[in-house]
Amino acid sequence: MERQKELPVIYRGVKVDCGYRLDLLVENAVIVELKSVEKIDRIHEAQVISYLKLSGKPVGLLMNFNVLQLVKGLKRFAHTLPQ
């Protein structure tokens, strides 16, 4: 497991440092984005989807710790890469 893993963006062969960081990267396959917000908004979901597309990783989890039951604060995302 890696914490605060940098996520470079490569645009037309040029590496662009955008300051993206993955909260957690588990087994080099699952991105975990941690939040503590009143409610998960579409912007949080878009963030995870963008990280999946940029990294090429297949699975992402969005975890909100500001809930009574953690199960209600979990959302799973799957991204399939074009063939």
C-alpha positions as CSV (number, residue, x, y, z in Angstrom):
1,M,0.0,0.0,0.0
2,E,1.3,3.4,-0.9
3,R,0.1,6.7,0.6
4,Q,0.0,10.1,-1.1
5,K,1.2,8.6,-4.3
6,E,1.9,11.2,-7.0
7,L,-0.2,10.8,-10.2
8,P,1.6,12.4,-13.2
9,V,-0.4,13.6,-16.2
10,I,1.1,13.0,-19.6
11,Y,-0.3,15.2,-22.4
12,R,1.0,14.7,-25.9
13,G,4.1,13.0,-24.6
14,V,4.9,15.8,-22.1
15,K,4.7,15.1,-18.3
16,V,2.6,17.8,-16.7
17,D,2.9,18.2,-12.9
18,C,-0.7,19.0,-11.8
19,G,-0.1,18.1,-8.2
20,Y,-2.5,15.1,-8.2
21,R,-2.0,12.7,-5.4
22,L,-3.8,9.5,-4.6
23,D,-4.7,9.1,-1.0
24,L,-4.0,5.4,-1.1
25,L,-3.0,2.9,-3.8
26,V,-3.5,-0.7,-2.7
27,E,-1.7,-3.5,-4.5
28,N,-1.0,-1.2,-7.4
29,A,-4.6,-1.7,-8.5
30,V,-7.1,-0.1,-6.2
31,I,-7.3,3.7,-5.7
32,V,-8.8,4.7,-2.4
33,E,-9.9,8.4,-2.0
34,L,-10.6,9.4,1.6
35,K,-13.1,12.1,2.6
36,S,-14.8,13.4,5.7
37,V,-17.6,15.5,4.3
38,E,-21.3,15.9,5.1
39,K,-22.3,14.2,1.9
40,I,-20.6,12.8,-1.1
41,D,-21.1,15.1,-4.1
42,R,-20.7,14.5,-7.8
43,I,-17.4,16.4,-7.7
44,H,-15.9,13.8,-5.4
45,E,-17.1,11.0,-7.7
46,A,-15.6,12.9,-10.7
47,Q,-12.3,13.1,-8.9
48,V,-12.2,9.3,-8.4
49,I,-13.2,8.7,-12.0
50,S,-10.5,11.1,-13.2
51,Y,-7.9,9.3,-11.1
52,L,-8.9,6.0,-12.6
53,K,-8.7,7.3,-16.2
54,L,-5.4,9.0,-15.7
55,S,-3.8,6.1,-13.8
56,G,-5.2,3.2,-15.8
57,K,-6.2,1.5,-12.6
58,P,-9.3,-0.7,-12.7
59,V,-11.0,0.0,-9.4
60,G,-11.6,2.9,-7.1
61,L,-13.2,3.4,-3.7
62,L,-14.5,6.6,-2.3
63,M,-14.7,6.5,1.5
64,N,-16.5,9.1,3.6
65,F,-15.8,8.9,7.3
66,N,-18.4,11.4,8.3
67,V,-21.2,8.9,8.5
68,L,-22.7,6.8,11.4
69,Q,-22.1,3.5,9.5
70,L,-19.0,3.3,7.3
71,V,-20.9,1.1,4.9
72,K,-23.1,4.1,4.0
73,G,-20.0,6.1,3.2
74,L,-18.5,3.7,0.7
75,K,-18.9,3.9,-3.1
76,R,-17.1,1.6,-5.6
77,F,-16.0,2.6,-9.1
78,A,-14.8,0.4,-11.9
79,H,-13.1,1.7,-15.0
80,T,-12.5,-0.4,-18.1
81,L,-9.8,0.8,-20.5
82,P,-10.5,0.9,-24.2
83,Q,-9.1,-2.0,-26.1
